[in-house]
């Protein structure tokens, strides 16, 4: 299983590992603590056991690694804000900014801004989202932030 990441609720930065939801709380657990996680999941009372090695994270910050990397080797996660720039060999030029989302058993980039759209046939409009075939297209992606720390990178937000 691909790892998850989430932002620590205590301001300790980002945690990566397995993700568990217990009641309405989300936790990231490092891989060495899997045995403790299995024991913990047997119990239904969050306050009734030791949460050693569990890092409580903000639910909205949780995203799974999508199994692809940018051309610089950076892992891409759900919730990342990415920039997609057309390859230099194309006559049509485009630049999209969007959010990596999981839908229909695949990852896509929901386009939120189109700063460049040149050379396309008249009447052709930019897409609302791009399904990414990661083998060919992940190298075109550049991670520029995430929804938790950098929501201001999306058009129309502050």
N, C-alpha and C positions, 0 to 999 in steps of 0.2 A: 504494500500500500504506500502511496506517495505521502510524504509528511505534510502536516498543516503548520500554519503559523498564526499567531495572534498577539495582540498588544497587551502586555501585562497591566492589570487593573491598578497595580501599585506604582506605576510609572517606571518600572524596571526595564523598559524596552520591549523588544520582540522576542517571543519564545517559539521554538520549532520542535515538533515531534508529533506524537499521536494526539488526536483531539477527542475529548469526551464531554458529553453533556450530562450533567447530573441535576435533575430538576430544571431550573431555569438558568443554571450557571454553566459556563464553559471553561474547560481546563485543558492545558497542553501539558503533556507528560513526556519526558525524554525517554528514549528507547530502552535505557537501562532499567527503567522503573516499570516495565510492562507487567511483570509478575504482580507487583503491588497494585497495578491498575485492575487486573483481573480479580484480585481479592476485593478491591474496593467496589467494583461493579456488582458484586454479589449482594452487597448491602444497599438498602434503599434510603438510608438516612445519611445525608451529607455531613451532618454534625456528629455522627456516631463513630467516625473513624479518623485516622490520621491522614491528612492530605500531603504527606511528605512527598516531595518531588512533583507535586501538582502545582502548576502556575495558573491562577485564575486569569482569564483574558476577557477583554471586551467582546461580547458576542458579535457585534457588527464588524470587528476586525479580523475574524477568522476566515482564512482562505487556504485552499489546498494547492500544493504545487501541481502544475498542469503537466509536467513531464517533458517540458521543453526549456531551452535556454536561448537567450539572445546571442547575437554573434560575438559578444564579448564574454560569454559564459555565465551571465547572471541568470539565476533561476527565475521563472515566471510563476506567479501565484494568482489565484482568483482574487479580485479586488485591486490588482495592480492597475495603475494608470499608465498606458503605453502610448507611444508615438509610432505610427507606421508611415514610412516614406517610400515612395515608388522607387523601384530599381532604376539606376541611371540609364539602362539600355532602352527603357520605354519612351515613346514619344509623348504619351500622356503623363502628366506630372500630378502627383497628389501627395497630400500629407494629412493624415487623420490623427486625432487624439481621441482615445476612448478607454473604456474600462473592460478588463478581462472578466467574463462571466461564464457560469456553467449553465447550459441549457440543452435539453434534448440529448443528453448523454455525450455532449461535446463542449469544448470551450469556444467562445466567440469573443470578439471585441465589439462592444456596443459603442458606436461612434457618437461622440458628444461635440466635436468641433472639427471643421474642415478648413484649416488655414490656407491650403493650396489645392486648387482644382483647375488644371490647365490642359488644353490640347484635346479635350474630349469632344465627341460629336455633339452638335447643338441639341439641346433638350435632354441630354443625359445628365441625371442628377447623382450626387454622391449617395452611397448606400447608407442605410441606418445601422447596419452591423456587417461584420466580416467574419465568416466562418474560416478558421485558420487551419489549413493542413500543415501541421507543425513540422513535418519533415522538410517542406520546401519554404514555408513562410516565416518561421519563427526568427530567422536571421534578419528579417525586415523590421522586427519589433525592437523598440528601445524602451525599457522601463524608466519612466520619469517620476514616479511616485506611487502612492497608494491612497485608497479612499479614506483611510483613518488619519494619516498625517498631512495629506496634500490635496484635500478636496478642492481647494482654490484653483488647482490646475484645470479643472473642468469649466467649460464655458457656462456662464450664467450663475456661478456660485461665488460666494465670498469666503 
